[in-house]
Amino acid sequence: MKVAVVMGGVSPEHQVSLASGRGIAKAVEILGHTAIPLVIDAKGNWIDGQHEAIEILQACDVTVPALHGEGGEDGTLQGFLNQLKVPYVGSGVAASAVGLDKHLTKAVLRAHGIAVTPGVTLSGPDLTDTEAAMQTIKAAGLDFPVFVKPGNGGSSYGVTRATDLTSLARAIADAADVDPHVLVEREMVGREIDLAVLQFPDSHVDTAPALEIHSDPTQPFFNATAKYDSSATRFVVPAPLEPALAERLRRTAIEVFEVLGCEGLARVDFFVPAEGAPVVNEINTFPGFTPASQFPRMWAAAGMSYADVVDTLLRTAVANG
């Protein structure tokens, strides 16, 4: 097959996307297909030119939209590919748009009885009036410490832990620079567990063994530095979980995938408190996909190589049409 791999994009995750795209393109070649990289620069321009990119996409059998965050993972590129009638890997417009919007994701999951991290969304005057924001936060039953994050985005860009009014004001301003809707969430003390969800060509959906994150202890939380630039962060897979908890997380991850209407792949991130039930923190409809990323690591623990996972994604995309 001819496989277009789209990478880069306008989001702060531009460099991560380039790394994901290069890894996928290499796997495509290993599988015996022809990989055609298409790069979108940080300003949103197709390096090869938009008209040329359209011709290339329409000449390919399938496209991998290896973009993370705004402009790629949010349904924008998926809608473009739908118009071109080009089969592609991953979720469609609606699931991609909802999946990147943390507020919408949690509203939908909550409506289906799925436990999520308690939080509230700030917008408008609350973004510049810290006292008003604090009233909104307290009305939602929250108090310090809280995590403040952009409503859209990934890789922890714009995310801050706030412990008082001063740090809250800074955190809201930083998050608002990324997105005009800012999510404030209760700090969850406990384990961070990720599940990789994969759809197979026959349409059945399954998860790989869970992964537990042990973030760099010198960082305030699992931030971008801990994710990409630290040798002290450890990923343990399979995560040591009691069988009942492992099965509960597996069922919930698949339920999240299906409730949101996802296709192809997703990573569902959980908090597991020391006491109480697990909660869904967020979903990534196109998670980081370098050979060292969490998603391929989890499937490696299931006996699937990086190339095996890419092969499954391609075949599923073609089967889904």
Secondary structure, 3 states (H helix, E strand, C coil): CEEEEEEECCCCCHHHHHHHHHHHHHHHHHCCCEEEEEEECCCCCECCCHHHHHHHHHHCCEEEECCCCCCCCCCHHHHHHHHHCCCECCCCHHHHHHHHEHHHHHHHHHHCCCCECCEEEECHHHHCCHHHHHHHHHHCCCCCCEEEEECECCCCCCCEEECCHHHHHHHHHHHHHHCCCEEEEECCCEEEEEEEEEECCCCCEEECCCEEEECCCCCCCCCHHHHHCCCCCEEECCCCCCHHHHHHHHHHHHHHHHHCCCCCEEEEEEEEECCCCCEEEEEECCCCCCCCCHHHHHHHHCCCCHHHHHHHHHHHHHHHC
